[in-house]
Amino acid sequence: MTRFRRTATAAAALAFTAAATAVLGFAGPASAHVTVNPKEATQGGYARVAFRVPNESDTASTTKLEVVLPENAPVGSVSTMPVPGWTVTTEKRKVDPPIEVHGSQLTEAVSKITWTASGDAGVKPGQFQEFPVSLGPLPQVDSMIFKTLQTYSDGNISRWIDEPVAAGAEEPEHPAPVLTLAAAAAPAGSASPSAAVASPDDDDDDDGNGLAVGLGVAGLVAGLAGLVLGGLAFTRTRREPVAKA
């Protein structure tokens, strides 16, 4: 009876271990996802970024990439770099208020960029591809979230559209690429308005310094005059004959 219980216990433990392994296997580390590189830029400036697209399929190639620009952060100038074997198209939308770019008021902004592979140029299994874009002037916001769709040759679509979560929270399954924007640094050598206005104490210090300098110069002149008079007296003494006893 005891042997039977031990055998049953061992079998139950083995079954539990197998089930746990299967569950943990499905809950393994998150696979690679579409990102924007570099991940940081400066508000008000221009940036060259690249959407890095890894291929996660073992049998299909990535044949299409659609990047949606955020509606709350329109950009006046968007240009793409040619990618061999891929064609690119852009879509625009109306913006209100207009965007100012180099003194011009723009009422439209790019809302979506689509890259499509030609022939056999798709991103194959085990490979990745970068799609460079120039953006600017970058908006006065903390970050730009680019919701992205990645289409495979077998028709499957990976939707990288999950927005960022709070610090410390678990990363979403399909995070969207995020570009963090830092505030522009103040120009070097710029002074605050208060520093440009002299205080009464500053005037008093200037008067005191001027008086000290004047007294120092006067003392130096007096010293030089004493040296000159002493030299003349010494010379005159040497020229007078010494009286004999």
C-alpha positions, 0 to 999 in steps of 0.5 A, a space after each residue: 500500500 505504501 509503495 502504491 502511494 509513493 508511485 502515485 505521488 511521483 506520478 502526480 509530481 511528474 505530471 505537475 512538472 510537465 504542465 508547469 514546463 508547458 505553461 512556462 514555455 508559452 510564457 517565455 521572454 518576449 520576442 523582438 519587436 519593431 523599435 525606433 533608433 535612436 530612442 531619444 531626440 530634442 524638441 524643436 530640432 530635426 532627427 534622423 531615426 530608423 524603424 528597425 524591423 526584425 523578422 519573427 517568422 520562421 517561414 515567412 518574410 516581412 513584405 510591408 511596414 506601415 508606420 502611423 505618426 501620432 495625431 497629437 504631435 504633427 511634424 511639418 517635414 517628413 522625408 524618407 531614405 531609399 531602401 533597396 527593393 522597397 517602395 515608399 508612400 505617404 499619406 497626409 491629413 489636415 492639421 489645426 492649428 497649422 504647423 510653422 516651418 521656417 516661417 511658413 504655415 502648413 495646414 497638412 502633415 504626414 500621417 502615415 508612411 508605408 514601405 512595400 517590398 518588391 519581388 524577393 526584397 522582403 525581410 527574410 527569417 533570421 534577418 532585420 531591416 531598417 527604414 530611415 526617416 528624417 523628422 522635424 521640427 520635432 513637437 514640444 511633447 515628451 514622446 512620440 508613439 508610432 503605432 506600426 503594422 508589420 505584414 508577412 508574406 503568409 498574410 499574418 500581421 503583427 500589430 505593434 500598437 500597445 502604448 507605454 505603461 507606467 514604470 515598473 509595470 509589465 511590458 505589453 505584448 506588442 509595444 509600439 515604437 516610442 521616441 522620447 523627446 527632451 527639452 532643448 538646452 538653453 543657449 550657452 552664455 545666456 544670462 538671466 534678466 536679473 543678472 544684467 541689472 546691477 544692484 546698489 551693493 554692486 555700485 558701492 563695491 565699484 566705488 570702493 574698488 576705485 578709491 583703493 586703486 587711486 590710493 595705491 597709485 598715489 602711494 606709488 608716485 610718492 615712493 618714486 618721488 622719494 627715490 628720485 630725491 634720495 638719488 639726487 642728494 646722494 649724488 650731490 654729497 659725493 661731488 662736495 670735497 671733503 674738508 681736511 682736519 
